């Protein structure tokens, strides 16, 4: 199943949804992200969503991100953050 995946990263919540090729919502969730300085948690959530899609036989064909405030995260050569989100 081909899916579209969307994330909306706000200051207190990470909302995400995925839809099938006909635009029907398959799954969505709104998760509290109280620690904006911990982008690792956001990355873990995104990885978990991708894992669930794969487990259900889905293939992500389209992705959208909305993050009005969080547009830059500095990382070192090992991919570790060196600035707050």
Protein Blocks (a to p, Z undefined) as FASTA:
>chain_A
ZZdddddddfkbccdddddfkopafbdcddddfblmlmklmmmmmmmmmmmmmmnopacf
bdcdddfklmbccddfkopafbdZZ
